[in-house]
Amino acid sequence: MKILMFGTREDEKQAALDWARRENVEVTFNEGPLTMETVNLLDDYDAVTTSQTAKLDDALYEIVARKGIKQLAQRSAGFDMFDLDKAAEHGLIISNVPSYSPNAIAEYAVTSAMNIIRNTEKIQRKVREHDFTWNKSIISKEMRSMTVAIIGTGRIGSITGQILKGFGAEVIGYDIYPNEAAKSFLTYTDTLEEAIKDADLISIHMPLTKDNQHMFNAELFAKMKDGVYIVNTARGGILDTKALLEALDSGKVAAAALDTYENESPYFPKDYRGKEIEDEVLLELIFRDDVQVSQHIAFYTETAVMNLVEGGLNSAKEVVETGTCENRVN
């Protein structure tokens, strides 16, 4: 069996080689994404695993199927870069890796929350400037005195809530599918509006769907208490960035930590040193004192990378051998 691995990073290669040796499968690496320019590389391969960030070109589904490929095995939990209906139309199975290290993302969400609440970056900047004074610009709240809203209480959201509960915070949650186990450390609300209205910190842990694009918009920000903190380690499209900037300017939002950005695909995870960033909104986010931006990196631990690589390859192999796979999403 031959599998082509698109979007391969250097840190993925050893895990893939180890898997290939165990499974007696030939794995070939390509550093670029699956595009109209690279699709012809699929000739003579049995399966493909991808690490797409941008939307897949509509024309690719038919071309991939015509080459005898039965699936696209994405190496991430998110699969919003694929048109599931168009994939199904051409007999393509789309799969993801739903759980690769929820602890990694939860720990990063908590770290980000603590950074913006405790003004870590402002403090470090002042120290570098040799300003060692104490002043109101860097005073902070304590997590144990805060009410935290976890929006999306699946694996990642639940672990985030558990960690924050350990700090002594009051944790509330909202999810259209409540998690029974999570009820031991959080209190569910019936609506999103109830969850956010009294929260001091809101941590977002939802997949991006057609129904929740820009769910966090100007109307929802207006229903929050003044000075709320926002953490998004989920998907950038859930949050209307321009509405967030207005909420930051007005003081409605005290600070935000964004590991995802709705227009990130041209930039994350690429090296833009010495290049011009044309996205003015992204530039404003980067240079604001009240926003912490990171490059969709919350998942990035050794354990998570290994699980993502093996998850994508396992699904690709499973489809070739059985015609379907456990992690298919269409």
C-alpha positions as CSV (number, residue, x, y, z in Angstrom):
1,M,0.0,0.0,0.0
2,K,1.2,3.5,-0.9
3,I,0.0,6.6,1.0
4,L,0.8,10.2,0.0
5,M,1.1,12.6,3.0
6,F,0.3,16.2,2.0
7,G,1.3,19.2,4.1
8,T,4.0,17.3,5.9
9,R,6.0,19.2,8.5
10,E,9.5,18.2,9.6
11,D,8.2,17.3,13.1
12,E,5.7,14.8,11.6
13,K,8.2,12.7,9.6
14,Q,9.6,10.5,12.3
15,A,6.2,9.5,13.6
16,A,5.1,8.7,10.1
17,L,8.2,6.6,9.3
18,D,7.7,4.7,12.6
19,W,4.1,4.0,11.7
20,A,5.0,3.0,8.1
21,R,7.5,0.5,9.4
22,R,5.1,-1.1,11.9
23,E,2.3,-1.3,9.3
24,N,4.4,-2.3,6.3
25,V,3.1,0.6,4.3
26,E,5.0,3.0,2.0
27,V,4.5,6.6,3.0
28,T,5.7,9.5,0.8
29,F,6.0,13.0,2.0
30,N,4.9,16.2,0.3
31,E,5.4,19.5,2.1
32,G,2.7,21.4,0.2
33,P,-1.1,21.2,0.5
34,L,-3.4,19.3,-1.9
35,T,-4.1,21.8,-4.7
36,M,-4.8,21.9,-8.4
37,E,-1.0,22.1,-8.9
38,T,-0.2,19.0,-6.7
39,V,-3.1,16.7,-7.3
40,N,-1.3,14.9,-10.2
41,L,1.1,13.6,-7.6
42,L,-1.6,11.2,-6.6
43,D,-1.0,8.9,-9.6
44,D,0.0,5.4,-8.4
45,Y,-1.1,6.0,-4.8
46,D,-3.8,4.1,-2.9
47,A,-4.6,6.7,-0.3
48,V,-3.9,10.3,0.9
49,T,-3.7,12.1,4.2
50,T,-3.9,15.9,4.3
51,S,-3.2,18.7,6.7
52,Q,-5.3,21.4,4.9
53,T,-5.9,24.8,6.4
54,A,-7.4,26.6,3.4
55,K,-10.6,25.5,1.7
56,L,-10.2,22.8,-0.9
57,D,-10.8,23.8,-4.5
58,D,-14.2,22.5,-5.6
59,A,-12.8,21.0,-8.8
60,L,-10.4,18.8,-6.8
61,Y,-13.1,16.4,-5.5
62,E,-13.8,15.0,-9.0
63,I,-10.1,14.8,-9.9
64,V,-9.2,13.0,-6.8
65,A,-12.0,10.5,-7.2
66,R,-11.1,10.0,-10.9
67,K,-7.6,9.0,-9.8
68,G,-9.0,6.1,-7.8
69,I,-8.6,7.7,-4.3
70,K,-11.5,6.8,-2.0
71,Q,-10.9,9.2,0.9
72,L,-9.2,12.3,2.2
73,A,-7.8,11.7,5.7
74,Q,-7.4,15.0,7.4
75,R,-4.8,15.3,10.3
76,S,-6.9,17.6,12.5
77,A,-10.1,17.6,14.5
78,G,-11.5,20.4,12.3
79,F,-12.8,19.5,8.8
80,D,-14.4,22.8,7.8
81,M,-11.9,23.1,4.9
82,F,-13.9,20.4,3.1
83,D,-17.2,20.5,1.4
84,L,-18.7,17.3,2.7
85,D,-21.6,17.3,0.3
86,K,-19.3,17.7,-2.7
87,A,-17.0,15.0,-1.4
88,A,-20.0,12.6,-1.0
89,E,-21.2,13.4,-4.5
90,H,-17.9,12.0,-5.8
91,G,-17.8,9.1,-3.4
92,L,-15.0,10.5,-1.3
93,I,-14.9,9.7,2.5
94,I,-13.6,12.6,4.6
95,S,-12.2,11.7,8.0
96,N,-10.6,13.6,10.9
97,V,-8.8,12.9,14.1
98,P,-11.4,13.9,16.7
99,S,-9.2,13.4,19.8
100,Y,-5.5,13.6,19.6
101,S,-4.6,15.4,22.8
102,P,-7.4,17.4,24.4
103,N,-5.1,18.1,27.3
104,A,-2.7,19.9,25.1
105,I,-5.3,22.4,23.9
106,A,-7.0,22.7,27.3
107,E,-3.6,23.5,29.0
108,Y,-2.9,26.1,26.4
109,A,-6.3,27.7,26.8
110,V,-5.7,28.0,30.6
111,T,-2.2,29.3,30.0
112,S,-3.6,31.9,27.6
113,A,-6.3,32.9,30.1
114,M,-3.8,33.3,32.9
115,N,-1.5,35.4,30.6
116,I,-4.2,38.0,29.7
117,I,-5.7,38.1,33.1
118,R,-2.4,38.5,34.9
119,N,-1.1,41.0,32.2
120,T,2.0,38.9,31.7
121,E,3.1,40.5,28.4
122,K,2.6,44.0,29.7
123,I,4.6,43.2,32.8
124,Q,7.5,41.7,30.8
125,R,7.5,44.7,28.4
126,K,7.8,47.1,31.4
127,V,10.6,45.0,32.8
128,R,12.5,45.1,29.5
129,E,12.0,48.9,29.6
130,H,13.4,48.9,33.2
131,D,10.1,50.2,34.5
132,F,9.7,48.2,37.7
133,T,6.8,50.2,39.2
134,W,3.5,48.8,40.3
135,N,0.5,50.5,38.7
136,K,-3.1,50.1,37.8
137,S,-2.3,49.0,34.2
138,I,-0.9,45.7,35.4
139,I,-3.0,44.9,38.4
140,S,-5.1,41.8,37.9
141,K,-8.0,39.7,39.1
142,E,-7.6,36.3,40.8
143,M,-9.0,33.3,39.0
144,R,-10.6,32.0,42.2
145,S,-12.8,35.1,42.3
146,M,-14.0,34.7,38.7
147,T,-17.0,33.1,36.9
148,V,-15.8,31.1,33.9
149,A,-18.1,30.2,31.0
150,I,-17.0,27.2,28.9
151,I,-18.7,27.3,25.6
152,G,-18.6,23.8,24.2
153,T,-18.0,21.1,26.8
154,G,-16.6,18.2,24.8
155,R,-13.2,16.7,25.5
156,I,-11.2,19.9,25.4
157,G,-13.8,22.2,27.0
158,S,-14.4,19.8,29.8
159,I,-10.7,19.5,30.7
160,T,-10.3,23.3,30.5
161,G,-13.2,23.6,32.9
162,Q,-11.8,21.0,35.3
163,I,-8.4,22.9,35.4
164,L,-10.0,26.2,36.0
165,K,-12.3,24.7,38.7
166,G,-9.0,23.7,40.4
167,F,-8.1,27.3,40.6
168,G,-11.3,27.9,42.6
169,A,-13.3,29.5,39.8
170,E,-17.0,29.1,39.5
171,V,-17.5,27.2,36.2
172,I,-20.6,27.3,34.1
173,G,-21.1,25.7,30.7
174,Y,-23.2,25.7,27.6
175,D,-23.4,23.0,25.0
176,I,-26.3,21.8,22.8
177,Y,-25.3,18.3,23.9
178,P,-24.5,18.5,27.6
179,N,-21.8,16.3,29.0
180,E,-23.1,14.3,31.9
181,A,-19.6,13.8,33.4
182,A,-19.0,17.6,33.3
183,K,-21.9,18.2,35.6
184,S,-19.6,17.2,38.5
185,F,-17.6,20.5,38.2
186,L,-19.7,22.9,36.2
187,T,-23.3,24.1,36.0
188,Y,-25.1,24.1,32.7
189,T,-27.2,26.9,31.4
190,D,-30.1,26.5,28.9
191,T,-28.9,29.2,26.5
192,L,-25.6,30.7,25.3
193,E,-26.8,34.1,26.5
194,E,-27.3,32.9,30.0
195,A,-23.8,31.4,30.0
196,I,-22.0,34.6,28.9
197,K,-24.0,37.3,30.7
198,D,-22.3,37.1,34.1
199,A,-19.0,35.5,33.0
200,D,-15.7,37.2,33.8
201,L,-13.9,34.8,31.4
202,I,-15.3,33.0,28.3
203,S,-13.4,30.1,26.8
204,I,-14.6,28.9,23.4
205,H,-14.3,25.2,22.5
206,M,-16.8,24.6,19.6
207,P,-16.2,23.2,16.1
208,L,-17.0,25.6,13.3
209,T,-20.2,24.8,11.5
210,K,-22.5,26.6,9.0
211,D,-24.8,27.5,12.0
212,N,-22.2,29.1,14.3
213,Q,-20.2,31.3,11.9
214,H,-19.7,34.6,13.7
215,M,-21.8,33.4,16.7
216,F,-19.7,35.8,18.8
217,N,-20.8,39.0,17.1
218,A,-21.6,42.5,18.2
219,E,-25.0,41.5,19.4
220,L,-23.6,38.8,21.7
221,F,-20.8,41.0,23.0
222,A,-23.4,43.6,24.0
223,K,-24.9,41.0,26.3
224,M,-21.7,40.4,28.2
225,K,-20.6,42.2,31.3
226,D,-18.0,45.0,30.9
227,G,-14.4,43.9,31.2
228,V,-14.9,40.3,30.2
229,Y,-11.9,38.2,29.0
230,I,-12.2,36.0,25.9
231,V,-10.1,33.0,24.9
232,N,-10.6,31.2,21.6
233,T,-8.6,28.1,21.0
234,A,-11.3,26.6,18.7
235,R,-11.9,28.0,15.3
236,G,-11.5,31.7,14.2
237,G,-14.7,31.8,12.2
238,I,-16.8,31.4,15.3
239,L,-15.8,34.9,16.4
240,D,-16.4,38.1,14.3
241,T,-13.0,39.8,14.6
242,K,-14.1,43.3,13.7
243,A,-16.9,43.1,16.4
244,L,-14.3,41.9,18.9
245,L,-12.0,44.9,18.1
246,E,-15.0,47.3,18.7
247,A,-15.7,45.5,22.0
248,L,-12.1,45.9,23.0
249,D,-12.1,49.6,22.1
250,S,-15.2,50.2,24.1
251,G,-14.0,48.3,27.2
252,K,-16.7,45.7,26.9
253,V,-13.9,43.1,26.5
254,A,-10.8,43.7,28.7
255,A,-8.5,41.4,26.7
256,A,-8.6,38.5,24.3
257,A,-6.3,35.5,23.6
258,L,-6.7,34.2,20.1
259,D,-5.0,31.0,19.0
260,T,-7.2,31.0,15.9
261,Y,-8.1,33.8,13.5
262,E,-10.9,33.7,10.9
263,N,-8.6,34.7,8.0
264,E,-5.5,32.8,9.2
265,S,-5.0,30.4,6.3
266,P,-2.6,32.6,4.2
267,Y,-0.4,33.1,7.2
268,F,-0.6,30.3,9.7
269,P,1.7,28.3,10.1
270,K,4.1,30.0,7.7
271,D,7.3,32.0,8.1
272,Y,6.5,35.6,7.2
273,R,9.7,37.2,8.4
274,G,10.8,39.7,5.8
275,K,7.4,39.5,4.0
276,E,4.5,41.9,4.0
277,I,1.3,41.0,5.8
278,E,-1.5,42.6,3.9
279,D,-4.2,41.8,6.4
280,E,-4.7,45.0,8.4
281,V,-7.0,43.3,10.9
282,L,-4.4,40.7,11.7
283,L,-1.7,43.3,12.1
284,E,-3.9,45.3,14.5
285,L,-4.5,42.1,16.6
286,I,-0.8,41.4,16.7
287,F,0.2,44.9,17.9
288,R,-2.5,45.5,20.4
289,D,-1.6,45.4,24.1
290,D,-5.0,43.8,24.9
291,V,-4.8,40.9,22.5
292,Q,-2.5,37.8,22.6
293,V,-2.3,36.2,19.2
294,S,-0.7,32.8,18.5
295,Q,-0.5,30.8,15.3
296,H,-3.0,28.0,15.9
297,I,-0.5,26.3,18.0
298,A,-2.5,25.2,21.1
299,F,-2.4,21.5,20.0
300,Y,1.4,21.5,19.4
301,T,2.9,19.0,21.8
302,E,4.9,15.9,20.9
303,T,2.1,13.6,22.0
304,A,-0.5,15.5,19.8
305,V,1.7,15.4,16.7
306,M,2.3,11.7,17.0
307,N,-1.5,11.0,17.5
308,L,-2.5,13.3,14.6
309,V,0.0,11.6,12.2
310,E,-1.1,8.1,13.2
311,G,-4.7,9.0,13.2
312,G,-4.6,10.3,9.6
313,L,-2.6,7.3,8.4
314,N,-4.8,4.8,10.2
315,S,-7.9,6.2,8.6
316,A,-6.4,6.2,5.1
317,K,-5.3,2.6,5.5
318,E,-8.7,1.6,7.0
319,V,-10.6,2.9,4.0
320,V,-8.4,1.1,1.5
321,E,-8.8,-2.2,3.5
322,T,-12.5,-2.0,4.5
323,G,-14.2,0.7,2.4
324,T,-14.9,2.9,5.4
325,C,-13.3,4.1,8.6
326,E,-14.2,4.8,12.2
327,N,-13.5,8.6,12.0
328,R,-15.3,9.4,8.8
329,V,-17.4,12.7,9.0
330,N,-19.6,12.4,5.9
